[in-house]
Amino acid sequence: MTSNRPTTTVPIAVSASAAGEPHTVRPFAVISGAQVQQVLEGREKQIVELVEATYRLHGAGDSVNPPSYFLRFPDRPSSRIIALPASIGGPVRVDGVKWISSFPENVQAGIPRASAVLILNDHDTGYPFACLESSIISATRTAASAALAADRLSRDRSRPTRVGFFGTGLIARYIHTFLAASGWSFDEIGVHDLSADSAAGFRCYLEQSGTTGRITVHDNAEGLIRGSDLVVFATIAGEPHVSDPTWFSHHPVVLHVSLRDLAPEIILASTNIVDDVEHCLQAGTSPHLAEQLTGNRHFLRGTLDDVLAGRVTVPTGRPVVFSPFGLGVLDLAVGKYVYDEVVRSGELHVIDGFFHELRRYG
Ligand SMILES: NC(=O)c1ccc[n+]([C@@H]2O[C@H](COP(=O)([O-])OP(=O)(O)OC[C@H]3O[C@@H](n4cnc5c(N)ncnc54)[C@H](O)[C@@H]3O)[C@@H](O)[C@H]2O)c1
């Protein structure tokens, strides 16, 4: 049974905190996708700022973000479920885990590829206190990170006016929404997808979004890349399928969100920025393949946090590729933001009696 009780904590003392305050168990809440969307819609600028602050906290070491765990299935090789456990300090101060599935065949059945939940755990007691629908949170933090990177990585070059979307599913749509809401406008918007239906659907979305840029659907990858000075990769490719460095001779900014599209030769001919070095150099990403090919990491310029802090500059005479592995700390920060806003609105749905055995000896 659920109720809309505001988030009063259940006054059951389980231990004493360092400050001498008794620890209490918060009621467990469930936050639906509709509630998540209601909180996040129209708040793109705040979310980009939150993601920037979270990268800075992570860069300063005020987080724990172990490697993601990939659950794969011998009988369903194209599918996977990934666990992203994390802990973040600073003003957010929460632990938790995102559990996100990728089942690409869903798309043929008319439902999104990815589905997810996010569990938030109390910093003091470890008790889970919320389960949030998280496909929207995940897409939102990914798009906010991409919009932040597009801005910071293009600051020393002329601001891109021609964007190209390589792979046009849900993530591409969120990235376009975040770019537009962060003040980007484009003279030209290129679209390329292996699926004509996806390209047509994305074109339709763009037209409805009120964009003034000219929209071109490209049948071939080369035309899209050569015609774009900001390229967004959001495919589901498992192995590199773009391998000619000359396609990038105009030195575009590349948001390599899908991580496995570019052959190592292109990585090696570019300035490479990642979100986290240890995370990104694993699981067969293009930077990981480049490391395996060369035996070193010299091709990495730094992290986005290095760029934000001014420790690293981005030369203009080469393409710049941002490869974000996707950090659990970002999901936690956005998830906690959503939780706090739902609490503030008085619409938190609490599951009464979710934690039941709370007295040690009954
Ligand atoms: N780095 C991160 O933090 C992060 C976060 C979320 C999602 N992602 C990645 O973003 C990608 C896109 O996610 P989505 O939910 O939009 O997927 P989706 O299935 O909705 O869309 C992917 C699209 O890419 C197209 N495509 C596949 N291979 C292609 C190719 N070789 N060339 C051109 N088009 C191709 C498909 O036809 C499809 O339209 C996934 O790889 C996902 O893992 C990354």
The ligand as a Gaussian input file, in Angstrom:
#p B3LYP/6-31G(d) Opt

LIG

0 1
 N       28.169000       7.029000     -22.361000
 C       27.071000       7.114000     -21.653000
 O       27.051000       7.633000     -20.537000
 C       25.795000       6.586000     -22.212000
 C       24.607000       6.725000     -21.488000
 C       23.418000       6.272000     -22.051000
 C       23.435000       5.656000     -23.298000
 N       24.621000       5.511000     -23.939000
 C       24.691000       4.855000     -25.240000
 O       24.002000       5.625000     -26.201000
 C       23.683000       4.762000     -27.275000
 C       22.329000       5.093000     -27.857000
 O       21.323000       4.790000     -26.930000
 P       19.750000       4.898000     -27.352000
 O       18.973000       4.620000     -26.131000
 O       19.521000       6.141000     -28.094000
 O       19.649000       3.637000     -28.331000
 P       18.515000       3.347000     -29.413000
 O       18.517000       1.875000     -29.649000
 O       17.252000       4.038000     -29.041000
 O       19.067000       4.061000     -30.740000
 C       20.267000       3.709000     -31.359000
 C       20.156000       4.043000     -32.832000
 O       21.434000       3.805000     -33.439000
 C       21.216000       3.242000     -34.726000
 N       22.425000       2.533000     -35.129000
 C       22.929000       1.390000     -34.622000
 N       24.110000       1.083000     -35.224000
 C       24.345000       2.088000     -36.119000
 C       25.401000       2.364000     -37.027000
 N       26.462000       1.550000     -37.125000
 N       25.324000       3.472000     -37.783000
 C       24.237000       4.309000     -37.691000
 N       23.215000       4.100000     -36.852000
 C       23.278000       3.003000     -36.058000
 C       20.004000       2.344000     -34.540000
 O       19.353000       2.078000     -35.768000
 C       19.145000       3.183000     -33.597000
 O       18.247000       4.021000     -34.288000
 C       23.835000       3.328000     -26.747000
 O       25.028000       2.763000     -27.269000
 C       23.986000       3.505000     -25.271000
 O       24.748000       2.492000     -24.664000
 C       25.788000       5.967000     -23.437000

